[in-house]
Every structure is written in structure tokens, then in C-alpha cells.
């Protein structure tokens, strides 16, 4: 039987995968932002035992990191 953490992570990863399927017209920076937000949400959820605030905070931090990754100056 799966724990709540495993179900949240699975659902988050599935959501990110489905969202990225429609990313054909996105720039590389937009894709990195989406991937970072999805990964951050999953990590934030796990670290805070499924807390909504932790999930949202993780998504925000991950999105910013993803957005800045590979950015040229």
C-alpha cells in the first residue's frame, strides 16, 4: 500500500509529465521553469509531509531556479 507521500509525489510527477507533453511551442527557459516548478512541488511536498504551503513554496522556489538555469546574460 502506498503512503500519502508516495501518492503525492506520483501525482505531481504525472502532472508535470502531462504538462510537458504540451510544451512543443515553449522556449527552453519556459520548459526549465515548468520542470523546476514541478520538481520543487514534489520535493516541497515530501519534505513537509504533504503540506500545501510546502508544496506551493517548493514549486515557487523550483520555478525560479528552473527559470534562471541556463539563462544567458
Phi, psi and omega in degrees: 000134181282147175276168178300318180301314181296321180292320179295316180296316179299315180295320179295316180294322178295320178296317178297315180299316179293322179294322181287341178297333180262020186265019185300325183266008183273150175287167179298321180294320177297318178297316179298322178297314180296317179295316179298319179295318179295314179294320179296321177297317180296313181294316179299321178295315181294315183292335182249019178058041175084012179296135179298319180296320179294321179293314180293318178297318177297320178296319180295312181295315179297322178296318179295314179298315179299321180296323183275345181293126177075008181288130178271149183265000000 
